[in-house]
Amino acid sequence: MGTQVSDSLVKARGQRQANLELIRIISMVMIICLHAFLHGGLSDAIPEFSMKYYFSEVVLSVAQIAVNCYVLISGYFLINSKFRIKKLLILLAEVFFYSVLAYVVFSIKGDTVMDIKTLTNVFLPTLMREYWFITTYVGLYAISPFLNIGIKAMSKAQHLGCVVVMFLLLSAWSNIMFTSKTLNTGGGYGFTWFIYLYIVAAYIRLHYKPNYHIKKPLIIYLVLALLTPVWDVAMGLWSKTPSANFLSDDFFANGHNAMYHYDSCLVFLSSVAFFVLFINIKIQNRIINKIIMFFAPCTLGVYLIHDNPYVRGWLWKTLNLPAYLWEWYFIPLLFVEILGVFVVCSVIDFVRQKMFSPINKSRWLDTLCCKLERLPDKIKAKVLK
């Protein structure tokens, strides 16, 4: 989620920490895993309450933290960063590049249509929410300077109070009253939830001091993550009992989905525990550091490539994971293909980074961005004159 492009998501180049970069890599692998089940047809193909079903529930619950962790990384670094037009433009350029490239490639294959709606989606992918994460993230980045002002104006106690109250309103409430929309954060896909994660990450950055003890956050993460499938199985078994006749199907459907949403108590708290876990990890091996630093800047490209609307259908149809569901080697094959998607997409994005590097480092781009950043001050001066 190019080197400079991915840095715009989290931090300035030169301040990169291998432990936090590793979160991005692991999170993207988790996202591919989630997509393998969702878009790859595995979730629909696995019979309920089979051994593969329990396996899938555990995998999904462990991986469900990925998107939250991406936003936490952003808030963790952006709280002490200055808004830069250049970072935003580089990000938008990368999104545009992959959107157009995928359309051209699949047009050559004859798998696209050409109409106003399609072309609008292709050439304005961020505005048209072709990648929901990017659209929501751009909104978050745009208001980050104002969030920073408000956050830094609060005392530690006020900041913690804000975190707790928002947790009760946005997460706990929706889990307790899961049959209603409550304040409706879109299941964690919404702008409001991203703002909350930003505030939480800012609190961790400003007020949490790493002690480099990983046992406690690791246990908390695993326990909370594994409680999710326990809840799901319990809801499923309950739905088979006579007492379920007094409840609607929506009750059980909402109950199942509630704990898997990004804004659920279990997913949110396990995300924070996972994030804190890696803050407390030191990676000192030079070879491992180099590997991490190679792959980490490519993670956004991995997302933009494999989850492109055109690539997505072709990719999972080609891999056809449900066809191997009952083979003895299914589980190792699943993880090999997930890692394969990550590596191949990373290599593609590495090539793109090299192509874009001269443009990203050009003086004319710096000049343009400098003028754009001064524009609000000029407008303000004229209005107040």
C-alpha positions in Angstrom: 0.0 0.0 0.0 7.1 3.2 -6.0 9.5 3.9 -3.2 8.4 7.5 -2.8 4.8 6.6 -3.4 4.7 4.1 -0.6 6.6 6.5 1.6 3.8 9.0 1.1 1.6 6.5 2.8 3.6 6.4 6.0 6.7 8.5 6.3 9.6 10.4 4.8 12.4 8.4 3.2 15.3 8.0 5.5 13.2 7.4 8.6 12.2 3.9 7.6 12.2 1.3 10.4 12.5 -2.3 9.3 10.1 -3.5 12.0 7.3 -1.2 10.9 8.1 -1.8 7.2 7.7 -5.5 8.0 4.1 -4.8 9.1 3.3 -3.5 5.7 4.7 -6.6 4.0 2.8 -9.0 6.3 -0.3 -6.9 6.1 -0.3 -7.1 2.3 0.3 -10.8 2.3 -2.7 -11.0 4.6 -4.8 -8.9 2.3 -4.0 -11.2 -0.6 -5.0 -14.1 1.6 -8.3 -12.4 2.4 -8.9 -11.8 -1.3 -8.1 -15.5 -2.1 -11.0 -16.5 0.0 -13.3 -13.6 -1.0 -12.6 -13.2 -4.7 -11.0 -16.6 -5.3 -14.2 -18.4 -4.4 -12.9 -20.4 -1.4 -15.4 -19.0 1.1 -18.3 -20.1 -1.1 -16.7 -23.5 -1.9 -15.9 -24.6 1.7 -18.8 -26.5 3.3 -20.0 -25.1 6.7 -18.6 -26.8 9.8 -16.1 -28.9 7.8 -12.4 -29.1 8.9 -11.5 -26.7 6.0 -14.2 -24.4 7.3 -12.6 -24.1 10.7 -9.2 -23.7 9.0 -10.6 -20.8 6.9 -12.2 -19.1 9.9 -8.9 -19.1 11.8 -7.0 -17.8 8.7 -9.5 -15.1 8.0 -9.6 -13.9 11.7 -5.9 -13.8 11.9 -5.6 -11.8 8.6 -8.5 -9.5 9.2 -6.3 -6.9 10.9 -4.4 -6.1 7.7 -6.2 -2.9 6.6 -6.4 -1.5 10.1 -2.7 -1.9 10.4 -2.0 0.0 7.2 -4.0 3.0 8.5 -2.3 2.7 11.9 1.1 2.9 10.2 -0.1 6.1 8.4 -1.3 7.8 11.5 1.8 6.8 13.4 4.1 8.7 11.1 1.8 11.4 9.7 1.2 12.8 13.1 4.7 14.2 13.0 4.8 14.9 9.3 4.0 17.9 7.2 1.4 17.7 4.4 3.1 17.5 1.0 1.3 18.0 -2.3 4.2 16.0 -4.0 3.5 12.9 -2.0 -0.2 13.1 -2.9 0.5 13.6 -6.6 2.9 10.7 -6.7 0.4 8.5 -5.0 -2.4 9.5 -7.5 0.0 9.0 -10.4 0.7 5.5 -9.4 -3.0 4.7 -9.0 -3.7 6.2 -12.4 -0.8 4.3 -14.0 -2.0 0.9 -12.9 -5.6 1.7 -13.7 -4.9 2.7 -17.3 -2.3 0.0 -17.8 -4.7 -2.8 -16.7 -7.4 -1.4 -19.0 -5.1 -1.3 -22.0 -3.8 -4.8 -21.4 -7.2 -6.3 -21.0 -8.6 -4.3 -23.9 -6.0 -6.0 -26.1 -7.3 -9.3 -24.8 -10.8 -8.2 -25.7 -12.0 -8.3 -22.1 -13.2 -4.7 -21.7 -15.9 -2.4 -23.0 -15.5 1.2 -24.1 -18.2 3.6 -22.8 -18.3 6.8 -20.8 -18.8 5.1 -17.4 -15.9 2.6 -18.0 -13.5 5.3 -19.2 -14.4 7.6 -16.3 -13.7 4.7 -13.9 -10.4 4.0 -15.6 -9.1 7.6 -15.9 -10.5 8.8 -12.5 -10.0 5.7 -10.4 -9.6 7.6 -7.1 -12.6 9.8 -7.6 -14.7 6.9 -8.7 -13.6 4.7 -5.8 -12.2 1.9 -8.0 -9.8 1.2 -5.1 -11.8 1.9 -2.0 -8.8 2.0 0.3 -7.0 4.6 -1.9 -10.1 6.9 -2.1 -10.6 6.8 1.7 -6.9 7.2 2.4 -6.6 10.2 0.1 -9.4 11.9 2.1 -7.6 11.0 5.4 -4.3 12.4 4.1 -6.0 15.6 2.9 -7.3 16.4 6.4 -4.3 15.1 8.3 -2.9 18.6 8.9 -6.1 19.6 10.7 -6.3 16.3 12.6 -2.7 17.0 13.8 -3.6 20.4 15.1 -6.5 19.1 17.1 -4.6 16.0 18.4 -1.5 18.0 19.5 -3.8 20.5 21.3 -5.0 17.8 23.6 -3.3 16.6 26.7 -2.5 12.9 27.1 -5.6 12.4 29.3 -7.8 14.2 26.8 -6.3 12.2 23.9 -6.9 8.9 25.7 -10.4 10.0 26.6 -11.1 10.7 22.9 -9.8 7.3 22.0 -12.0 5.5 24.6 -15.2 7.5 23.8 -14.8 7.0 20.0 -14.1 3.3 20.6 -17.4 3.0 22.5 -19.3 4.9 19.9 -17.8 3.4 16.7 -16.8 -0.1 17.7 -18.4 -1.4 20.9 -21.8 0.0 20.2 -22.0 -1.5 16.7 -21.0 -4.9 18.1 -23.5 -4.8 20.9 -26.4 -3.6 18.7 -25.3 -5.4 15.6 -28.8 -5.6 14.2 -28.9 -1.8 13.7 -26.6 0.6 11.8 -25.8 2.6 15.0 -23.3 5.4 13.9 -22.5 3.3 10.8 -18.8 3.4 10.0 -19.4 1.2 7.0 -18.0 -1.9 8.6 -14.6 -0.2 8.8 -14.6 0.8 5.1 -15.7 4.4 5.9 -13.9 7.7 6.3 -14.9 8.0 10.0 -13.2 4.7 10.9 -10.0 5.8 9.2 -10.0 9.0 11.2 -10.4 7.0 14.4 -7.5 4.7 13.5 -5.4 7.8 12.8 -6.2 9.2 16.3 -5.3 5.9 17.9 -2.0 5.6 16.0 -1.2 9.2 16.9 -1.7 8.3 20.6 0.6 5.4 20.3 3.3 7.5 18.6 3.0 10.4 21.1 2.5 8.6 24.4 3.6 5.0 24.1 7.2 4.1 24.8 8.4 0.7 23.4 9.7 -1.7 26.1 10.8 -4.4 23.5 8.8 -7.1 25.3 6.7 -8.9 22.7 5.1 -11.7 24.7 2.1 -9.7 26.1 1.0 -8.0 22.8 1.5 -11.3 20.9 -0.7 -13.2 23.3 -3.3 -10.5 23.2 -3.3 -10.5 19.4 -3.7 -14.2 19.1 -6.4 -14.5 21.8 -8.5 -11.7 20.4 -8.0 -12.9 16.8 -9.0 -16.5 17.7 -12.1 -15.3 19.6 -13.5 -14.2 16.2 -14.0 -17.7 14.8 -15.2 -18.9 18.1 -17.9 -16.3 18.0 -18.7 -17.2 14.4 -19.0 -20.9 15.1 -21.1 -20.2 18.2 -23.5 -18.1 16.1 -23.6 -20.8 13.5 -24.5 -23.5 16.0 -27.0 -21.3 17.7 -28.8 -20.8 14.4 -29.4 -24.6 14.2 -31.1 -24.8 17.6 -34.9 -24.5 18.2 -34.5 -21.2 19.9 -33.3 -19.7 16.6 -36.9 -19.9 15.3 -37.7 -16.9 17.4 -35.0 -14.8 15.7 -34.7 -13.6 12.2 -32.1 -14.8 9.6 -30.8 -11.2 9.6 -29.9 -11.5 13.3 -27.5 -14.4 12.6 -26.2 -12.9 9.4 -25.5 -9.6 11.1 -24.1 -11.4 14.1 -21.7 -13.3 11.9 -20.5 -10.3 10.0 -20.3 -8.0 13.0 -17.1 -9.6 14.4 -15.4 -9.8 11.1 -15.8 -6.1 10.2 -12.7 -3.9 10.5 -14.5 -1.8 13.1 -15.4 -4.8 15.4 -14.0 -4.8 18.9 -12.0 -8.0 18.3 -10.5 -7.0 15.0 -9.7 -3.5 16.1 -8.1 -4.5 19.4 -6.2 -7.3 17.8 -5.0 -4.8 15.2 -3.6 -2.5 17.9 -2.0 -5.5 19.7 -0.3 -6.6 16.4 0.9 -3.1 15.7 2.3 -2.7 19.2 3.9 -6.1 18.9 6.0 -4.9 15.9 6.8 -1.6 17.5 8.6 -3.6 20.1 10.6 -5.8 17.7 14.2 -5.0 16.7 15.4 -6.3 13.4 19.2 -6.0 13.3 20.2 -8.6 10.7 21.5 -6.7 7.7 20.3 -9.3 5.1 16.8 -9.4 6.6 16.7 -5.6 6.6 17.7 -5.4 3.0 15.0 -7.9 2.0 12.4 -6.0 4.0 13.5 -2.7 2.4 13.2 -4.1 -1.0 9.7 -5.4 -0.7 8.1 -2.9 1.6 8.0 0.0 -0.9 6.3 -2.3 -3.4 3.3 -3.1 -1.2 1.0 -0.4 -2.5 1.8 -1.6 -6.0 1.0 -5.2 -5.0 -2.5 -4.0 -3.9 -3.1 -1.8 -7.0 -2.1 -4.7 -9.4 -3.7 -7.7 -7.9 -6.9 -6.0 -6.8 -7.4 -4.0 -10.0 -11.0 -4.6 -11.2 -9.8 -6.2 -14.4 -6.8 -8.2 -13.0 -8.8 -9.4 -10.0 -11.3 -11.6 -12.0 -8.6 -13.0 -14.3 -6.1 -13.7 -11.5 -8.4 -15.7 -9.3 -10.0 -17.5 -12.2 -6.6 -18.5 -13.5 -5.4 -19.7 -10.1 -8.7 -21.5 -9.5 -8.1 -22.4 -5.9 -11.4 -24.2 -5.3 -10.3 -26.9 -7.7 -7.6 -28.0 -5.3 -9.7 -27.6 -2.1 -9.8 -31.3 -1.3 -6.2 -32.2 -2.4 -3.8 -33.1 0.4 -1.5 -30.3 -0.7 -4.2 -27.6 -0.7 -2.9 -25.6 2.3 0.7 -25.4 1.2 -0.4 -24.6 -2.3 -2.6 -21.8 -1.0 0.2 -20.1 0.8 2.7 -20.7 -2.1 0.2 -19.0 -4.5 -0.4 -16.1 -2.1 3.3 -15.5 -1.7 3.7 -15.9 -5.5 1.2 -13.2 -6.2 3.0 -10.9 -3.7 6.5 -11.5 -5.2 5.4 -11.2 -8.9 3.5 -8.0 -8.2 6.4 -6.6 -6.2 8.8 -7.2 -9.1 6.4 -5.5 -11.5 6.2 -2.5 -9.1 9.9 -2.4 -8.7 10.2 -1.9 -12.5 7.6 0.8 -12.3 9.5 2.6 -9.6 12.6 2.7 -11.8 10.6 4.1 -14.6 9.0 6.8 -12.4 12.1 7.7 -10.5 13.4 10.4 -12.9 10.0 12.1 -12.9 9.6 11.9 -9.1 13.0 13.5 -8.6 12.6 16.2 -11.3 12.9 19.9 -10.5 9.8 20.8 -12.5 7.7 18.6 -10.3 9.2 20.1 -7.1 8.6 23.6 -8.6 5.0 22.8 -9.4 4.3 21.3 -6.0 5.9 24.3 -4.3 3.6 26.6 -6.2 0.5 24.5 -5.3 1.4 24.5 -1.6 1.7 28.3 -1.6 -1.6 28.8 -3.4 -3.8 28.6 -0.3 -1.7 31.3 1.4 -2.1 33.5 -1.6 -5.8 33.0 -1.8 -6.1 33.7 2.0 -4.1 36.9 1.6 -6.3 38.2 -1.2 -9.5 37.3 0.6 -8.4 39.0 3.9 -6.9 42.0 2.1 
